[in-house]
């Protein structure tokens, strides 16, 4: 049961409990970025807390917490970042309201949340066996799962510059597509007609590795600072035409969205679970023991253009991922590829075993054949201009709740 108490009024159903304290970057109208930790309906202004001497080394931490991103803070390493989190937790758990509380606390409703990290590199994996099998069934019914899939965490290097924070609108992309009823191998240049989302979770690298030195799977989590919700927007018709032979390109790199709060890996410790049984057993460098997956509930919401009512179209969970974060990172670096602080590594679409747990419209509508009914009576096979899509995620157990908030985006018409 929940035992931690605070002098601050914290809603019982909040994503941002005392057990969580995710970090992000915000401003309150002055466009001056500051680091903060979310707590209930408030934000702990870490720059203001540093100015009061809460963390020691006043000048040093004030400078760290007034950076435009969290990269400098994350680079201090887990011994420091975990100590800062514990200091804030203890401050919030004091018997009475501290004198400096009004100086340090910010009403979360008055804050504008910013991109939390500068992303040097972005990798997207393909770690859900349900998703990989579903997509394979549509395009290769006789051989849905390619021979290498159960042996390696498949991934590709994506575009970091187009990763944006939740709330940023996404422009419908243009590219080459094969129009319905046209010649089977003659494309046209047009706006995508199959705008999709991908329900993903991503982890943030918190420690650099030298070029040429692999990260062992048993040490991989030492390099993972925390997790964010991730939506890898996808233009399926552009992707379908271009992906052979080198994989995703323009169908993916026009935009990906992340949630503004990074949940520290340590906060998720009570929610660790074992992943699916891996058959055949992975090669030695990917062998791992213990609970390497997380039990995080996920849901996807669509608000149709011009409507106020929302429709939940999917409910899934990160526990379904076949390849764990540790295995993804170990494979990513086994060839000597180095990682940098702020690198973002996404899971790939997280689909569960039932149709209502699929993590993309490609699967939910089965390639557009089965329209989804919205609560306003309209239907969707893919996203329309003006539609807003939101992903939410949380873990809960024994009175503890660790939430990620949400990642949301609205589709704008193509130019």
C-alpha positions in Angstrom: 0.0 0.0 0.0 1.0 3.6 -0.5 2.9 4.9 2.5 4.6 8.1 1.3 2.7 11.3 2.4 3.1 14.9 1.5 2.2 18.3 2.8 1.2 19.1 -0.8 -2.3 18.1 -1.9 -1.7 15.4 -4.6 -4.7 13.9 -6.4 -5.0 10.2 -5.7 -5.4 9.3 -9.4 -2.6 11.5 -10.7 0.0 10.2 -13.1 2.6 12.2 -11.2 2.7 10.7 -7.7 5.5 10.9 -5.1 6.7 7.5 -6.5 7.2 9.0 -9.9 8.7 12.5 -10.2 9.4 12.5 -14.0 11.6 15.3 -15.3 10.9 17.7 -18.1 11.6 21.2 -19.4 9.0 24.1 -19.2 8.4 27.8 -19.1 5.6 29.9 -17.7 5.2 32.5 -20.4 8.7 34.1 -20.3 10.1 31.6 -22.8 13.0 31.0 -20.4 13.3 27.2 -20.2 13.8 25.5 -16.8 14.0 21.9 -15.7 11.2 20.6 -13.5 9.7 17.5 -11.9 6.0 16.8 -12.2 4.1 16.2 -8.9 0.3 16.1 -9.0 -1.0 19.3 -10.4 2.3 21.1 -9.9 5.8 21.2 -11.1 8.9 21.4 -8.9 11.0 24.1 -10.5 14.4 22.6 -10.2 16.2 25.8 -11.0 14.4 27.6 -8.2 15.1 24.7 -5.9 18.8 24.9 -6.8 18.8 28.6 -6.0 17.6 27.9 -2.5 20.5 25.5 -2.0 18.3 22.3 -1.8 20.9 20.3 -3.8 24.1 22.0 -2.6 26.6 23.5 -5.2 24.1 26.3 -5.8 25.7 27.9 -8.8 26.4 24.6 -10.5 22.9 23.2 -10.2 21.3 26.5 -11.1 23.3 26.5 -14.3 22.4 22.8 -15.0 18.7 23.4 -14.5 18.4 26.5 -16.7 19.6 24.7 -19.8 17.2 24.4 -22.8 17.2 20.6 -22.5 17.9 18.0 -19.9 21.0 16.6 -21.6 23.5 18.2 -19.2 21.5 17.0 -16.2 21.2 13.4 -17.5 24.9 13.4 -18.4 25.8 13.8 -14.7 25.0 10.1 -14.2 22.6 8.1 -12.2 24.3 8.6 -8.8 23.6 12.3 -9.2 20.3 12.3 -10.9 18.9 9.7 -8.5 20.1 11.8 -5.5 18.4 14.9 -6.9 15.1 12.9 -7.3 15.5 11.6 -3.7 16.1 15.2 -2.4 12.9 16.4 -4.1 11.0 13.4 -2.8 12.2 14.1 0.8 11.4 17.8 0.4 7.8 16.9 -0.6 7.6 14.5 2.3 8.5 17.0 5.0 6.1 17.1 8.0 5.0 20.6 7.2 5.0 22.9 4.2 8.5 24.4 3.7 8.9 28.1 3.7 10.4 28.1 0.2 7.5 26.0 -1.2 5.7 28.9 -3.0 9.0 29.9 -4.6 9.7 26.4 -5.9 6.3 25.1 -6.9 4.6 26.0 -10.2 1.0 25.4 -11.2 1.2 22.8 -14.0 -1.7 24.4 -15.8 0.3 27.6 -16.3 3.3 25.9 -17.8 4.2 25.3 -21.4 6.0 22.0 -21.8 9.0 21.9 -24.1 11.1 19.3 -25.9 12.8 17.7 -22.9 16.0 16.5 -24.6 18.2 17.3 -27.6 18.2 14.0 -29.6 21.6 13.3 -31.3 20.4 10.0 -32.8 17.2 8.1 -33.1 16.7 4.3 -33.6 13.3 2.6 -34.1 13.1 -1.1 -33.4 10.5 -3.7 -34.4 10.2 -5.6 -31.2 6.5 -6.7 -31.0 6.0 -10.2 -32.5 2.3 -9.6 -32.7 2.8 -6.4 -34.8 5.5 -8.0 -37.0 3.3 -11.0 -37.6 0.2 -8.9 -38.4 2.0 -6.8 -40.9 3.6 -9.9 -42.5 0.2 -11.5 -42.9 -1.0 -8.6 -44.9 1.9 -8.5 -47.3 3.4 -12.0 -47.1 0.6 -14.3 -46.0 2.6 -17.5 -46.7 5.6 -16.2 -44.7 4.5 -13.5 -42.3 7.5 -13.5 -40.0 10.9 -13.2 -41.7 13.6 -15.7 -40.8 15.8 -13.3 -38.9 13.1 -11.8 -36.7 13.3 -14.3 -33.8 17.1 -14.0 -33.8 17.8 -10.2 -33.8 16.0 -7.1 -32.5 15.3 -5.6 -36.0 15.7 -1.9 -36.2 16.6 1.1 -38.4 18.2 4.5 -37.9 15.6 7.2 -38.1 15.5 11.0 -38.4 16.2 12.8 -35.1 15.5 16.3 -36.3 11.8 15.7 -36.8 11.1 14.4 -33.3 8.8 16.9 -31.6 7.2 17.3 -28.2 3.6 16.4 -27.5 1.1 19.0 -28.8 3.0 19.8 -31.9 0.8 19.5 -35.0 1.9 17.1 -37.7 1.6 18.1 -41.4 0.3 15.4 -43.7 3.2 14.5 -45.9 3.5 14.3 -49.7 5.4 11.7 -51.6 5.2 8.9 -54.2 2.2 6.6 -53.8 0.5 4.0 -55.9 -3.1 5.3 -56.4 -6.0 2.8 -56.2 -6.9 1.4 -59.6 -3.8 2.7 -61.2 -0.9 0.8 -62.8 0.7 -1.5 -60.3 4.2 0.0 -60.8 3.6 3.6 -61.8 3.4 6.1 -58.8 2.0 9.6 -58.6 3.2 12.5 -56.4 0.4 13.2 -53.9 -0.5 13.7 -50.3 -0.6 10.5 -48.2 -4.0 9.0 -48.0 -3.1 6.5 -45.3 -1.9 8.6 -42.3 -1.3 6.3 -39.3 0.1 6.3 -35.8 2.4 3.8 -34.1 2.0 3.1 -30.4 5.5 2.9 -29.0 7.6 3.4 -25.9 11.1 4.9 -26.2 14.1 5.0 -23.8 16.5 7.8 -23.4 20.3 7.1 -23.3 21.9 8.6 -20.2 25.5 7.5 -20.5 27.9 7.6 -23.4 29.8 4.6 -24.7 33.1 4.6 -26.5 33.2 3.8 -30.2 34.2 0.2 -30.8 33.0 -1.1 -27.3 29.8 -3.0 -27.2 27.5 -2.6 -24.2 26.9 -6.0 -22.6 23.2 -7.0 -22.1 23.7 -7.3 -18.4 24.9 -3.7 -18.1 22.6 -2.2 -20.7 20.2 -0.6 -18.1 23.1 1.4 -16.6 22.9 3.4 -19.9 19.1 3.9 -19.8 18.0 7.1 -18.0 14.3 6.8 -18.5 11.3 6.2 -20.7 8.8 8.3 -22.7 5.7 7.7 -24.7 6.4 7.7 -28.4 4.3 8.0 -31.5 6.1 7.3 -34.8 3.7 8.8 -37.3 3.5 6.8 -40.5 2.3 7.4 -44.1 1.5 3.8 -45.0 1.1 4.4 -48.8 4.4 6.2 -49.1 6.1 3.6 -47.0 4.6 0.7 -49.0 6.1 2.0 -52.3 9.5 3.0 -51.0 10.5 0.4 -48.3 12.1 -2.1 -50.7 15.0 -2.6 -50.5 16.4 -0.3 -47.8 13.4 0.1 -45.5 11.5 3.2 -44.1 12.3 6.6 -45.4 9.9 9.4 -46.3 6.9 7.4 -44.9 8.4 7.8 -41.4 10.8 10.8 -41.2 8.3 13.6 -41.5 7.5 13.5 -37.7 7.6 11.5 -34.5 6.1 12.8 -31.2 7.3 12.2 -27.6 5.7 12.9 -24.3 7.2 15.8 -22.4 8.0 14.0 -19.1 10.8 11.4 -18.9 10.0 8.7 -16.2 13.2 7.6 -14.6 13.9 3.9 -15.0 14.2 3.5 -11.2 10.6 4.6 -10.8 9.5 1.6 -12.8 11.2 -1.0 -10.6 8.0 -2.2 -8.9 6.5 -2.9 -12.3 9.1 -5.0 -13.9 8.0 -8.3 -15.4 9.4 -11.1 -17.5 8.9 -10.9 -21.2 7.5 -13.5 -23.5 9.4 -16.8 -23.9 11.9 -16.5 -26.7 12.1 -19.4 -29.1 14.7 -20.2 -30.2 16.8 -19.1 -27.3 18.7 -15.9 -28.2 22.4 -16.0 -29.0 24.8 -15.6 -26.1 25.3 -11.8 -26.3 21.5 -11.4 -26.1 20.9 -13.8 -23.2 19.4 -12.1 -20.1 17.8 -13.1 -16.9 15.1 -11.6 -14.6 12.3 -9.2 -15.2 13.5 -7.1 -18.1 10.1 -5.9 -19.4 7.7 -3.4 -17.8 4.0 -3.8 -17.1 2.8 -0.4 -18.5 -0.8 0.0 -19.6 -1.2 1.9 -22.9 -4.3 3.4 -24.6 -4.9 5.2 -27.9 -7.6 7.9 -28.2 -8.9 9.5 -31.4 -10.8 12.8 -31.3 -12.3 13.3 -34.8 -11.9 16.7 -36.5 -14.4 19.2 -35.3 -15.7 16.9 -32.5 -15.3 17.1 -28.7 -16.0 13.4 -28.0 -13.1 10.9 -27.9 -13.0 7.3 -28.9 -10.6 4.8 -27.5 -9.4 2.6 -30.3 -6.7 0.5 -28.7 -5.5 -0.8 -25.3 -2.1 -2.5 -25.1 0.8 -3.1 -22.8 4.6 -2.9 -23.0 4.8 -6.4 -21.4 4.0 -7.9 -24.8 7.3 -6.8 -26.3 9.3 -9.8 -27.4 12.7 -8.0 -27.3 13.5 -6.1 -24.1 15.2 -2.7 -23.9 18.4 -4.3 -22.6 18.4 -6.7 -25.6 17.7 -3.8 -28.0 20.6 -1.8 -26.7 23.0 -4.7 -26.5 22.3 -5.6 -30.2 22.5 -1.9 -31.2 26.1 -1.7 -29.9 27.4 -5.3 -30.5 29.2 -4.1 -33.6 30.9 -1.3 -31.7 28.4 1.4 -32.4 28.6 4.1 -29.7 25.7 5.8 -28.0 25.4 9.4 -26.8 23.5 11.1 -24.0 20.0 11.9 -25.3 19.9 9.2 -28.0 16.3 8.0 -28.3 15.5 4.3 -29.0 11.9 3.4 -29.7 10.4 0.0 -29.2 8.5 -0.2 -32.5 4.7 -0.6 -32.6 3.4 -2.3 -29.4 0.6 -4.7 -30.4 -1.0 -7.2 -28.1 -2.6 -10.6 -28.9 -6.2 -9.4 -29.5 -7.6 -7.1 -32.2 -8.5 -4.4 -29.6 -4.8 -4.3 -28.5 -3.2 -3.6 -31.9 -0.9 -0.6 -32.0 -1.6 1.0 -35.4 -4.5 1.7 -37.7 -2.9 -0.5 -40.3 -3.7 -3.4 -38.0 -6.9 -2.1 -36.4 -8.5 -1.5 -39.7 -6.6 -4.4 -41.3 -5.2 -2.4 -44.1 -8.3 -0.2 -44.5 -10.7 -3.2 -44.9 -12.4 -2.8 -41.5 -13.4 0.8 -40.6 -13.4 1.7 -37.0 -16.6 3.4 -35.7 -16.1 6.6 -33.7 -18.6 7.6 -30.9 -19.8 10.5 -33.1 -21.0 8.0 -35.7 -18.2 8.6 -38.2 -15.6 5.9 -39.2 -11.9 5.8 -39.7 -9.6 3.5 -41.6 -6.7 6.0 -41.4 -6.4 9.5 -39.9 -8.2 12.5 -41.5 -7.1 16.1 -41.5 -8.0 17.7 -38.2 -8.1 14.4 -36.2 -6.2 14.5 -32.9 -4.6 11.3 -31.7 -3.5 10.8 -28.1 -1.5 8.1 -26.4 -1.6 7.6 -22.6 0.4 5.3 -20.4 0.6 4.3 -16.8 1.6 1.5 -14.4 -0.2 0.8 -11.1 0.3 -1.6 -8.2 -0.4 -1.6 -4.4 -1.5 2.0 -4.2 1.4 3.2 -6.4 0.8 4.8 -9.8 3.5 5.8 -12.3 2.1 7.7 -15.2 3.6 9.1 -18.4 1.0 11.8 -19.1 0.2 11.8 -22.7 1.6 12.4 -26.2 -0.8 14.0 -28.6 -0.8 15.5 -32.1 -3.3 16.9 -34.6 -3.1 16.2 -38.4 -2.8 19.3 -40.5 -3.6 19.3 -44.2 -0.7 18.9 -46.6 0.8 22.0 -48.2 
